[in-house]
Amino acid sequence: MTSKLPTSPRASGWPGPRRGWLVVATLAVTETTSYGVLTYAFGVFLLPMQHDLGWSRTAITGAYSLAIILSGVAAIPVGRWLDRHGARALMTAGSVAATMLVLAWARVTDLRAFYAIWAGIGVVMAAVLYEPAFAVIASWFRDGAERTRALLALTVVAGFASVIYVPLAGWLVQTQGWRDALVALAVLLVPLTVLPSATLPGRRPDHLERQPGQQPATPPATNGPDGVPLARALRDQALWWLGAGSLPPPWPPPPSPSTWSPTFASSSTPPGSRRLGPGSSAPCRSAAASWSPPLAAAGRSRSPPRRSSPSKPSRSWSSPCRADQLE
Protein backbone atom coordinates (compact mmCIF):
# COMPACT_ATOMS: atom_id res chain seq x y z
CA MET A 1 0.00 0.00 0.00
CA THR A 2 1.50 3.25 -1.10
CA SER A 3 0.83 6.63 0.43
CA LYS A 4 -0.57 9.39 -1.77
CA LEU A 5 1.80 12.24 -2.47
CA PRO A 6 0.73 15.66 -1.16
CA THR A 7 -0.69 17.93 -3.82
CA SER A 8 -1.61 21.09 -1.90
CA PRO A 9 0.92 23.88 -1.44
CA ARG A 10 0.78 23.58 2.31
CA ALA A 11 1.28 19.82 2.27
CA SER A 12 4.26 20.13 -0.04
CA GLY A 13 5.92 22.66 2.22
CA TRP A 14 5.07 25.63 -0.03
CA PRO A 15 3.28 28.55 1.72
CA GLY A 16 -0.37 29.02 0.87
CA PRO A 17 -1.72 31.92 -1.24
CA ARG A 18 -3.09 33.81 1.77
CA ARG A 19 0.38 34.56 3.07
CA GLY A 20 1.45 35.58 -0.41
CA TRP A 21 -1.34 38.18 -0.60
CA LEU A 22 -0.24 39.60 2.75
CA VAL A 23 3.15 40.12 1.13
CA VAL A 24 1.42 41.89 -1.79
CA ALA A 25 -0.48 44.19 0.58
CA THR A 26 2.71 45.06 2.44
CA LEU A 27 4.58 45.80 -0.76
CA ALA A 28 1.69 47.93 -2.03
CA VAL A 29 2.08 50.25 0.95
CA THR A 30 5.85 50.46 0.73
CA GLU A 31 5.96 50.93 -3.06
CA THR A 32 3.35 53.69 -3.06
CA THR A 33 5.29 55.69 -0.48
CA SER A 34 8.75 54.98 -1.89
CA TYR A 35 7.76 56.02 -5.39
CA GLY A 36 5.90 59.07 -4.14
CA VAL A 37 8.81 60.41 -2.06
CA LEU A 38 11.84 59.28 -4.06
CA THR A 39 10.61 59.89 -7.61
CA TYR A 40 7.39 61.85 -8.06
CA ALA A 41 8.04 64.48 -5.39
CA PHE A 42 11.31 65.52 -7.04
CA GLY A 43 9.55 67.74 -9.57
CA VAL A 44 7.75 69.61 -6.81
CA PHE A 45 11.05 70.63 -5.19
CA LEU A 46 12.74 71.63 -8.44
CA LEU A 47 11.71 75.30 -8.62
CA PRO A 48 11.94 76.02 -4.86
CA MET A 49 15.48 74.64 -4.79
CA GLN A 50 16.41 76.56 -7.92
CA HIS A 51 15.21 79.85 -6.42
CA ASP A 52 16.67 79.23 -2.96
CA LEU A 53 20.06 77.76 -3.86
CA GLY A 54 20.66 79.51 -7.17
CA TRP A 55 21.44 76.28 -9.04
CA SER A 56 20.39 75.82 -12.64
CA ARG A 57 17.59 73.46 -13.53
CA THR A 58 20.03 71.37 -15.57
CA ALA A 59 22.33 70.91 -12.59
CA ILE A 60 19.48 69.85 -10.31
CA THR A 61 17.89 67.39 -12.72
CA GLY A 62 21.32 65.93 -13.51
CA ALA A 63 21.42 64.49 -10.01
CA TYR A 64 18.13 62.70 -10.62
CA SER A 65 19.45 61.28 -13.90
CA LEU A 66 22.52 60.00 -12.05
CA ALA A 67 20.25 58.26 -9.56
CA ILE A 68 18.33 56.49 -12.32
CA ILE A 69 21.57 55.24 -13.91
CA LEU A 70 22.95 53.96 -10.61
CA SER A 71 19.63 52.30 -9.84
CA GLY A 72 19.92 50.21 -12.98
CA VAL A 73 23.52 49.26 -12.22
CA ALA A 74 22.72 48.29 -8.64
CA ALA A 75 19.77 46.12 -9.72
CA ILE A 76 22.13 43.24 -10.62
CA PRO A 77 23.61 42.65 -7.13
CA VAL A 78 20.21 43.37 -5.62
CA GLY A 79 18.68 40.55 -7.64
CA ARG A 80 21.38 38.14 -6.54
CA TRP A 81 20.79 39.06 -2.90
CA LEU A 82 17.05 38.49 -3.26
CA ASP A 83 17.63 35.05 -4.76
CA ARG A 84 19.81 34.00 -1.84
CA HIS A 85 18.44 35.81 1.21
CA GLY A 86 14.94 37.17 0.58
CA ALA A 87 13.62 40.71 0.76
CA ARG A 88 13.25 41.64 4.43
CA ALA A 89 16.80 42.69 5.29
CA LEU A 90 17.41 44.36 1.93
CA MET A 91 14.20 46.39 1.71
CA THR A 92 14.31 47.35 5.38
CA ALA A 93 17.89 48.59 5.12
CA GLY A 94 17.01 50.39 1.89
CA SER A 95 14.04 52.12 3.52
CA VAL A 96 16.17 53.24 6.47
CA ALA A 97 18.81 54.56 4.08
CA ALA A 98 16.13 56.37 2.08
CA THR A 99 14.92 58.10 5.24
CA MET A 100 18.41 59.28 6.14
CA LEU A 101 19.16 60.46 2.60
CA VAL A 102 15.95 62.49 2.37
CA LEU A 103 16.85 64.15 5.67
CA ALA A 104 20.29 64.93 4.25
CA TRP A 105 18.60 66.33 1.14
CA ALA A 106 16.64 68.69 3.36
CA ARG A 107 19.89 70.19 4.69
CA VAL A 108 21.92 70.31 1.48
CA THR A 109 23.71 73.54 0.53
CA ASP A 110 26.47 72.29 -1.79
CA LEU A 111 25.89 70.93 -5.29
CA ARG A 112 28.50 68.19 -4.93
CA ALA A 113 26.86 67.00 -1.72
CA PHE A 114 23.51 67.07 -3.54
CA TYR A 115 24.89 64.76 -6.23
CA ALA A 116 26.36 62.45 -3.59
CA ILE A 117 22.98 62.25 -1.86
CA TRP A 118 21.18 61.37 -5.06
CA ALA A 119 23.82 58.82 -5.94
CA GLY A 120 22.91 57.11 -2.68
CA ILE A 121 19.20 57.47 -3.44
CA GLY A 122 19.82 55.77 -6.79
CA VAL A 123 21.29 52.73 -5.06
CA VAL A 124 18.40 52.77 -2.60
CA MET A 125 15.90 52.82 -5.49
CA ALA A 126 17.21 49.47 -6.64
CA ALA A 127 16.49 48.04 -3.20
CA VAL A 128 13.01 49.45 -2.54
CA LEU A 129 11.17 50.12 -5.84
CA TYR A 130 9.38 47.83 -8.30
CA GLU A 131 12.28 45.59 -9.25
CA PRO A 132 12.74 43.87 -5.87
CA ALA A 133 9.01 43.91 -5.23
CA PHE A 134 8.28 42.11 -8.49
CA ALA A 135 10.99 39.59 -7.74
CA VAL A 136 9.44 38.85 -4.35
CA ILE A 137 5.98 38.35 -5.86
CA ALA A 138 7.35 36.11 -8.60
CA SER A 139 8.96 33.86 -5.99
CA TRP A 140 5.81 33.63 -3.87
CA PHE A 141 3.25 32.90 -6.59
CA ARG A 142 4.16 29.87 -8.70
CA ASP A 143 0.80 29.73 -10.46
CA GLY A 144 0.94 31.93 -13.54
CA ALA A 145 -2.60 33.34 -13.27
CA GLU A 146 -2.27 34.03 -9.55
CA ARG A 147 1.10 35.71 -10.07
CA THR A 148 -0.36 37.93 -12.79
CA ARG A 149 -3.17 39.05 -10.49
CA ALA A 150 -0.71 39.80 -7.72
CA LEU A 151 1.53 41.90 -10.00
CA LEU A 152 -1.49 43.75 -11.34
CA ALA A 153 -2.77 44.51 -7.84
CA LEU A 154 0.59 45.88 -6.77
CA THR A 155 0.94 48.00 -9.90
CA VAL A 156 -2.57 49.46 -9.63
CA VAL A 157 -2.20 50.43 -5.98
CA ALA A 158 1.30 51.88 -6.39
CA GLY A 159 0.06 53.82 -9.42
CA PHE A 160 -1.64 56.19 -6.99
CA ALA A 161 1.75 57.37 -5.71
CA SER A 162 1.76 60.47 -7.90
CA VAL A 163 -1.90 61.23 -7.13
CA ILE A 164 -1.17 61.16 -3.40
CA TYR A 165 2.34 62.51 -2.97
CA VAL A 166 2.59 65.21 -5.63
CA PRO A 167 -0.28 67.27 -4.09
CA LEU A 168 0.96 66.42 -0.60
CA ALA A 169 4.49 67.58 -1.38
CA GLY A 170 3.14 70.73 -3.03
CA TRP A 171 1.03 71.55 0.01
CA LEU A 172 3.96 70.95 2.35
CA VAL A 173 6.24 73.18 0.28
CA GLN A 174 3.62 75.93 0.22
CA THR A 175 2.95 75.83 3.96
CA GLN A 176 6.34 74.87 5.43
CA GLY A 177 9.00 75.54 2.81
CA TRP A 178 10.88 72.94 0.81
CA ARG A 179 13.35 71.96 3.54
CA ASP A 180 10.74 71.29 6.21
CA ALA A 181 8.59 69.57 3.59
CA LEU A 182 11.40 67.08 2.96
CA VAL A 183 11.71 66.46 6.70
CA ALA A 184 7.98 65.69 6.85
CA LEU A 185 8.25 63.25 3.94
CA ALA A 186 11.24 61.57 5.58
CA VAL A 187 9.18 61.08 8.74
CA LEU A 188 6.44 59.42 6.66
CA LEU A 189 8.95 56.92 5.32
CA VAL A 190 9.41 55.36 8.75
CA PRO A 191 5.87 54.03 9.40
CA LEU A 192 5.04 53.47 5.72
CA THR A 193 8.22 51.81 4.43
CA VAL A 194 10.65 50.87 7.21
CA LEU A 195 8.19 49.13 9.52
CA PRO A 196 6.22 47.27 6.80
CA SER A 197 9.46 46.08 5.17
CA ALA A 198 10.56 44.66 8.52
CA THR A 199 7.48 42.38 8.49
CA LEU A 200 8.35 40.77 5.15
CA PRO A 201 9.53 37.15 5.24
CA GLY A 202 13.24 36.89 5.81
CA ARG A 203 13.69 33.89 3.53
CA ARG A 204 12.39 32.66 0.21
CA PRO A 205 9.11 30.72 0.39
CA ASP A 206 10.76 27.42 -0.54
CA HIS A 207 13.00 27.74 2.55
CA LEU A 208 10.38 28.81 5.11
CA GLU A 209 9.23 25.38 6.25
CA ARG A 210 12.40 23.39 5.52
CA GLN A 211 13.76 21.38 8.37
CA PRO A 212 17.51 21.20 9.07
CA GLY A 213 19.14 18.93 6.50
CA GLN A 214 16.00 18.83 4.33
CA GLN A 215 16.05 19.81 0.68
CA PRO A 216 14.05 22.90 -0.36
CA ALA A 217 10.41 22.23 -1.05
CA THR A 218 9.46 21.68 -4.66
CA PRO A 219 7.02 24.26 -6.03
CA PRO A 220 3.50 22.89 -6.51
CA ALA A 221 2.67 21.85 -10.03
CA THR A 222 0.70 24.31 -12.14
CA ASN A 223 -1.83 23.61 -14.87
CA GLY A 224 -0.04 25.68 -17.51
CA PRO A 225 3.43 26.81 -18.51
CA ASP A 226 5.06 29.71 -16.70
CA GLY A 227 6.01 31.53 -19.90
CA VAL A 228 4.55 32.33 -23.30
CA PRO A 229 6.27 31.28 -26.54
CA LEU A 230 7.67 34.15 -28.57
CA ALA A 231 5.64 33.32 -31.67
CA ARG A 232 2.41 33.35 -29.66
CA ALA A 233 3.33 36.64 -27.98
CA LEU A 234 4.01 38.27 -31.35
CA ARG A 235 0.53 37.23 -32.54
CA ASP A 236 -1.11 38.89 -29.54
CA GLN A 237 -2.84 42.14 -30.56
CA ALA A 238 -2.45 43.57 -27.05
CA LEU A 239 1.33 43.58 -27.47
CA TRP A 240 1.12 45.65 -30.66
CA TRP A 241 -1.45 48.05 -29.22
CA LEU A 242 0.79 48.67 -26.21
CA GLY A 243 3.78 49.21 -28.48
CA ALA A 244 1.86 51.63 -30.67
CA GLY A 245 0.67 53.56 -27.64
CA SER A 246 4.25 54.07 -26.45
CA LEU A 247 5.34 55.68 -29.72
CA PRO A 248 5.40 59.48 -30.06
CA PRO A 249 2.71 61.04 -32.28
CA PRO A 250 3.67 61.54 -35.94
CA TRP A 251 2.67 65.20 -35.89
CA PRO A 252 4.82 67.93 -34.30
CA PRO A 253 3.75 69.40 -30.96
CA PRO A 254 1.78 72.67 -31.04
CA PRO A 255 3.89 75.82 -30.80
CA SER A 256 4.15 77.57 -27.47
CA PRO A 257 2.78 81.14 -27.17
CA SER A 258 6.33 82.51 -27.08
CA THR A 259 6.92 81.18 -30.62
CA TRP A 260 3.67 82.32 -32.20
CA SER A 261 4.07 84.38 -35.36
CA PRO A 262 2.78 87.99 -35.33
CA THR A 263 0.10 87.09 -37.88
CA PHE A 264 -1.22 84.21 -35.77
CA ALA A 265 -1.07 86.24 -32.57
CA SER A 266 -2.93 89.11 -34.24
CA SER A 267 -5.64 86.79 -35.56
CA SER A 268 -6.14 85.30 -32.08
CA THR A 269 -6.91 88.55 -30.27
CA PRO A 270 -10.38 88.88 -28.72
CA PRO A 271 -13.08 90.84 -30.59
CA GLY A 272 -13.11 94.54 -29.88
CA SER A 273 -9.33 94.82 -29.39
CA ARG A 274 -7.27 96.67 -31.96
CA ARG A 275 -5.08 94.56 -34.22
CA LEU A 276 -1.86 96.47 -34.58
CA GLY A 277 1.42 95.67 -36.23
CA PRO A 278 3.85 92.92 -35.29
CA GLY A 279 5.37 93.20 -31.84
CA SER A 280 2.69 95.52 -30.49
CA SER A 281 1.46 94.75 -26.98
CA ALA A 282 -1.60 97.00 -27.06
CA PRO A 283 -4.03 94.15 -27.90
CA CYS A 284 -2.57 92.17 -25.02
CA ARG A 285 -3.07 94.99 -22.55
CA SER A 286 -6.60 95.67 -23.70
CA ALA A 287 -7.39 91.96 -23.56
CA ALA A 288 -5.94 91.60 -20.04
CA ALA A 289 -8.36 94.24 -18.77
CA SER A 290 -11.37 92.26 -20.02
CA TRP A 291 -10.29 88.83 -18.87
CA SER A 292 -11.63 87.07 -15.83
CA PRO A 293 -10.05 87.85 -12.40
CA PRO A 294 -7.83 84.72 -12.28
CA LEU A 295 -6.36 85.48 -15.69
CA ALA A 296 -5.92 89.15 -14.86
CA ALA A 297 -4.16 88.16 -11.63
CA ALA A 298 -1.93 85.76 -13.55
CA GLY A 299 -0.98 88.69 -15.78
CA ARG A 300 -0.07 90.72 -12.66
CA SER A 301 -2.55 93.45 -13.52
CA ARG A 302 -2.45 96.17 -10.87
CA SER A 303 -5.93 97.53 -11.57
CA PRO A 304 -9.02 95.52 -10.61
CA PRO A 305 -10.60 93.62 -13.50
CA ARG A 306 -13.47 95.34 -15.25
CA ARG A 307 -16.84 93.73 -15.26
CA SER A 308 -18.35 93.09 -18.63
CA SER A 309 -21.55 95.00 -19.33
CA PRO A 310 -24.83 93.05 -19.54
CA SER A 311 -25.20 93.96 -23.20
CA LYS A 312 -21.81 92.45 -24.02
CA PRO A 313 -21.55 88.95 -22.56
CA SER A 314 -18.03 87.89 -21.66
CA ARG A 315 -16.37 85.17 -23.66
CA SER A 316 -13.45 82.89 -22.84
CA TRP A 317 -10.34 83.29 -24.92
CA SER A 318 -6.88 81.74 -24.74
CA SER A 319 -4.13 84.27 -24.33
CA PRO A 320 -1.92 84.89 -27.38
CA CYS A 321 0.34 87.13 -25.30
CA ARG A 322 3.47 86.63 -23.30
CA ALA A 323 3.53 87.35 -19.59
CA ASP A 324 5.61 90.52 -20.05
CA GLN A 325 2.99 91.90 -22.45
CA LEU A 326 0.22 91.63 -19.86
CA GLU A 327 1.78 94.11 -17.43
Steps between C-alpha positions, in 0.01 A plus 500: 500500500650825390433838653360776280737785430393842631358727234408816692753779546486470875550124496798531269666753726415797275321792675135547415365790289363689801847575630607602152221760481610642835839552338327677208310730737819587686687574180211713373539732798877521478511547121239776500694700758846429359401604150314805625791634708803387300377561145178696455565763767827604335324722247320687776830602662669600175397867482523572876854362507593692187380829650646438846839353410560675169578177313395454140220264411744291296730454798215394728341254259843354421510356850171321439632358172807372685273326749308323224824375341638372830168334577529291186860405576420403858205283392736212410648441849160572651347218298770259610441592864126443464558156350718395792363681805150636437368854518463593867855605586561667164179703478511596867858624474412680177203673663713612795764632261232681300379673816849618590575618146179703477590666830844578358331640189304736722825650633703512179679823405776375268442364150761226536336381821165507318638269231647269764162480673320412180764245412409329826129536424562330165647196673211504746250505211631165385428357844152641566316567170321271254790276405546328838127504564427320174771248575345426839154450349637276226661275761185477712244427228591197289164486324514720192146641527533569872837668448354722228219612730746575777724710272198685366372576850836637607535712187149646527537597865850645459376694197330737743839618628501810281134576577573493873851635543525770234213706654624415849853616422365815335289582804793440734728723293238775494433490874839404647766567238688240300747402773239433767285328238781251437531438874127423515527256209799332664294451816226334292751250366546344843146367565417444132818334371743406778254326731303314228824381337610358835192272497587339166618138509871474557545200272370377168172306518665170407724532809238607756385157614817301427636299785875482570663273243186490283505598135300809396136433431405445139256758363148363452417396148303746289247430227679707236847613400663790681595682180354580160672395176640787297297417190177503701592829668568663163152396381336666800327825398539643851878501458479707181243740644724562801799554273308742281381693803858551619609661173506880466231656278596550134400866505715773659393647834303827492711815524526675833363857530855637509559367146175614342540706184371861503232410245368212711515703820314787333229268368450351848423825681153533655230696313497870571878528549706685243719289274822691464828420335743225594652528845232732635377423851194725492257215416646302788450782747147568385421129514645464852258764627199302375608157615366324804658578843722187512647576159544867583676401823723260308595793277591703812252773414510772765152636430191299596342310211213672325163339499349436163180691430172305479463591134839349418526150646852394590666228300792272582811540292846345518775753541721562195726724708813450700506572871708817454238638260223473759656748743 
